[in-house]
């Protein structure tokens, strides 16, 4: 299927399904072909995600250990001071990361001293010559403008799943709330990082409608993280079944074809994947991973393991 056939996919879910459902060898070939046109297949961008404020979040996201509505064994921590965050960023850069992301368990950004501290963090990390990303919850336009002025490269605000399945997972924030924040980020001239989570009980159609929702964003996301749910005890999704590995690869390959120039990030859940499955995801077009032993509050492969895997595959860290 050529790129020309993907015109107006925002109104043609059946075409997304045609891409996704084609014979697996054909899908992988097309994804690799698209990937090689726009990216170096021997490069992998390394990013690090730091948790700068942990727990006590008023949202009721069914997958999250940081929600006050859930019973996960997690100790809340206040917003970090600037220097420890900078130490994490320097260590990430030393390990090969070119992008440092900071996550705070907030429902929304509130003006005041804490947001001022985050702005200082952004400026300090940007001075390290790294891409800087934040995920802080909902933003107002003036706050997005302040982040841009501070030096923010990208803002992460995931849609999580399809519009139809969304209220099965979250009730404290609407889909439109998320779209409004993404619009504010785009209007401020900040790159949008927007993806989702699979393995929350959604159907195949939900996953394809999630991609359709991403296609409706203007401009399209610069970065698309694909997370696999890590079931956490004490959350409503603690007994969720894992995603079928081939379905995951199909989703990543389809994402690569639909978003040729975007960074497709294989994010949460890599500790549950074999090296072989991760390799298939890379061949399908995933060209970024998060490194470091913790991803917010969830386990993540060690940097040594990632380094060894990429070396086996003759893939080297991408530089800025």
C-alpha positions in Angstrom: 0.0 0.0 0.0 1.6 3.3 -1.1 1.5 6.5 0.9 -0.8 8.0 -1.8 -3.6 5.6 -0.7 -3.4 7.0 2.8 -4.8 10.3 1.9 -7.7 11.5 4.1 -7.3 8.7 6.5 -8.8 10.8 9.2 -12.2 10.1 7.7 -11.5 6.5 6.5 -11.0 4.1 9.3 -11.3 1.3 6.9 -8.0 2.3 5.2 -6.2 2.2 8.6 -7.6 -1.3 9.0 -6.3 -2.2 5.5 -2.8 -1.2 6.5 -3.0 -3.0 9.8 -4.6 -6.2 8.5 -2.5 -6.8 5.4 -0.3 -10.0 5.4 2.3 -9.6 8.1 5.3 -9.9 5.8 3.9 -7.2 3.6 3.1 -5.0 6.5 6.7 -5.3 7.8 8.2 -4.7 4.4 6.1 -1.5 4.0 6.9 -0.3 7.4 10.6 -0.9 6.9 10.5 0.8 3.5 8.7 3.9 5.0 11.1 3.9 7.9 14.2 3.9 5.7 12.9 6.8 3.6 12.7 9.0 6.7 15.1 7.7 9.3 18.4 5.9 9.7 17.5 2.3 10.5 20.8 1.9 12.4 20.0 4.7 14.9 17.9 4.6 18.1 17.2 7.7 20.0 17.7 7.2 23.7 15.5 9.2 26.1 15.2 9.2 29.9 12.0 9.9 31.9 12.4 11.3 35.4 9.6 11.5 38.0 9.9 14.9 39.5 6.8 14.7 41.6 5.4 11.3 42.7 1.9 10.2 43.7 -1.2 11.8 45.2 -2.6 12.5 41.8 -6.4 13.3 41.9 -7.0 11.6 38.5 -8.6 8.1 38.5 -6.6 6.6 35.6 -7.2 2.8 36.0 -3.7 1.9 35.0 -1.7 4.3 37.3 0.0 3.6 40.6 0.1 7.4 41.3 -3.7 7.9 41.5 -5.2 8.6 45.0 -8.1 6.5 43.8 -6.0 3.4 43.6 -4.4 1.2 46.3 -0.9 0.7 44.9 2.0 0.6 47.3 3.5 3.9 46.5 4.8 6.6 48.8 4.0 10.2 47.5 6.9 12.5 47.1 6.8 16.3 46.7 8.2 18.2 43.7 11.9 17.7 43.5 14.5 20.5 43.9 16.3 21.5 40.7 19.8 20.1 41.4 18.8 16.4 41.9 16.9 16.7 38.6 19.9 18.1 36.9 22.0 15.3 38.3 19.6 12.8 36.6 19.7 14.7 33.4 23.5 14.8 33.4 23.7 11.0 34.1 21.2 10.4 31.3 23.3 12.4 28.8 26.5 10.6 29.9 24.7 7.3 29.2 23.8 8.4 25.6 20.4 10.0 26.1 19.6 13.0 23.9 16.2 13.7 25.4 15.3 14.1 29.0 11.6 14.1 30.1 10.2 15.2 33.4 6.9 13.9 34.7 4.8 15.3 37.6 1.8 13.5 39.0 -0.5 16.5 38.6 -4.0 16.7 37.1 -3.1 20.1 35.8 -0.5 22.8 35.9 -1.2 25.5 38.5 0.5 28.9 38.3 2.8 29.6 41.3 6.1 28.7 42.9 6.0 25.0 41.9 5.4 25.7 38.2 8.1 28.4 38.4 10.5 25.7 39.7 9.6 23.4 36.7 10.3 26.3 34.3 13.8 26.7 35.9 14.3 22.9 35.5 13.4 23.2 31.8 15.9 26.0 31.3 18.7 24.2 33.2 18.2 20.9 31.3 18.0 22.7 27.9 21.4 24.3 28.8 22.9 20.7 28.8 22.2 20.6 25.0 19.5 18.0 25.4 15.9 17.9 24.1 13.6 18.7 27.0 10.1 17.2 27.4 7.6 17.5 30.2 4.4 15.7 31.1 2.6 17.7 33.8 -1.1 17.2 33.1 -3.4 19.7 31.6 -2.0 23.1 30.4 -3.5 26.5 29.7 -2.3 28.4 26.7 -0.3 30.9 28.7 1.5 28.1 30.6 2.4 26.4 27.3 3.9 29.8 26.2 5.9 30.0 29.4 7.3 26.5 28.8 8.2 27.4 25.3 10.1 30.5 26.5 11.9 28.4 29.1 13.3 26.2 26.4 10.9 23.2 26.3 11.3 21.0 23.2 8.2 18.8 23.5 5.2 18.2 25.7 3.8 14.7 26.4 0.1 14.4 26.7 -1.2 11.0 25.7 -4.7 10.2 24.4 -4.2 6.8 26.0 -6.8 4.9 23.9 -9.8 5.4 21.6 -12.5 8.0 22.2 -15.0 5.2 22.6 -13.0 3.2 25.2 -11.6 6.2 27.1 -14.3 6.5 29.8 -13.7 2.8 30.7 -10.3 3.9 31.9 -10.6 7.5 33.1 -13.5 9.5 34.4 -11.9 12.6 35.9 -10.7 14.1 32.6 -12.4 14.0 29.3 -11.0 13.3 25.9 -11.7 16.9 24.9 -9.7 18.1 27.9 -6.7 16.2 26.4 -7.3 17.6 23.0 -7.5 21.1 24.4 -4.1 20.7 26.1 -2.5 19.3 22.9 -4.0 22.3 21.0 -2.4 24.7 23.5 1.0 23.0 23.1 0.9 23.2 19.3 -0.2 26.8 19.4 2.8 27.7 21.6 5.2 26.1 19.0 6.1 23.1 21.2 6.4 19.7 19.6 3.6 17.3 20.6 4.4 13.9 22.1 1.2 12.0 22.1 0.6 8.2 22.2 -1.3 5.6 24.1 -1.4 2.4 26.1 -2.3 -1.1 24.9 -3.3 -4.0 27.0 -6.0 -2.3 29.0 -8.8 -4.5 27.7 -9.4 -2.5 24.5 -10.3 -4.1 21.2 -8.5 -4.1 17.9 -10.9 -1.5 16.7 -10.1 0.7 19.7 -6.5 0.6 18.8 -7.2 1.6 15.2 -9.6 4.4 16.3 -6.8 5.6 18.6 -4.5 5.9 15.6 -7.4 7.7 13.8 -7.6 10.2 16.6 -3.8 10.8 16.3 -4.2 11.4 12.6 -6.7 14.2 13.3 -4.2 16.2 15.3 -2.8 19.1 13.3 0.1 19.1 13.1 0.7 15.3 13.6 2.6 14.3 16.8 6.4 14.7 16.4 6.7 11.8 18.9 4.3 8.8 19.5 5.0 6.7 22.5 3.5 3.2 22.4 3.1 1.8 26.0 2.3 -1.7 26.9 0.4 -1.8 30.2 2.4 -3.0 33.2 -0.3 -4.4 35.5 0.2 -2.9 39.0 -1.3 -4.4 42.1 -3.9 -2.2 43.7 -5.1 -0.7 40.4 -8.3 -1.7 38.6 -6.2 -3.1 35.7 -4.0 -5.3 37.9 -5.3 -8.5 36.3 -5.2 -7.3 32.7 -4.0 -9.8 30.1 -0.8 -9.0 28.1 -1.0 -7.8 24.6 -0.4 -10.5 21.9 3.2 -9.8 20.7 2.3 -9.9 17.0 -0.6 -7.5 17.5 1.8 -5.1 19.2 4.2 -5.3 16.2 1.3 -4.8 13.8 0.3 -1.7 15.7 3.8 -0.2 15.7 4.3 -1.0 12.0 1.0 0.6 11.2 1.9 3.7 13.3 5.2 4.0 11.3 3.4 3.9 8.0 0.7 6.4 9.1 3.3 8.8 10.6 6.4 8.5 8.5 8.4 11.3 10.0 7.4 10.9 13.6 9.6 9.3 16.3 7.8 6.1 17.3 8.8 5.3 20.9 8.7 1.8 22.4 8.1 2.9 26.0 6.5 1.2 29.1 6.4 -2.6 29.2 9.8 -3.5 27.8 10.6 -5.5 30.9 7.8 -7.9 29.8 9.2 -8.3 26.3 11.8 -10.6 25.0 14.8 -9.2 23.2 13.4 -10.9 20.1 10.0 -9.0 20.4 11.8 -5.7 21.0 13.8 -6.4 17.9 10.7 -7.0 15.8 9.3 -3.7 17.1 12.5 -1.9 16.0 12.2 -3.5 12.6 8.6 -2.4 12.4 9.7 1.2 12.9 10.1 2.0 16.6 13.2 4.2 16.7 13.3 5.4 20.3 13.4 3.8 23.8 13.5 5.1 27.3 16.6 4.1 29.2 17.2 3.8 32.9 16.0 1.2 35.4 12.8 3.1 36.3 10.1 4.6 34.0 8.3 7.0 36.4 7.2 4.3 38.9 7.4 1.2 36.7 10.4 -1.1 36.1 12.5 -0.6 32.9 15.4 -2.6 31.4 18.8 -1.6 32.7 21.0 0.7 30.6 23.6 -2.1 30.4 20.9 -4.5 28.9 19.8 -1.9 26.4 23.4 -1.2 25.4 24.1 -4.9 24.9 20.9 -5.5 22.9 21.5 -2.5 20.6 25.1 -3.6 20.0 23.9 -7.1 19.0 21.6 -5.5 16.4 24.4 -3.1 15.2 22.1 -0.1 16.2 23.9 2.8 17.7 22.5 5.7 19.8 21.2 8.7 17.8 22.9 12.0 18.3 21.4 15.4 18.1 
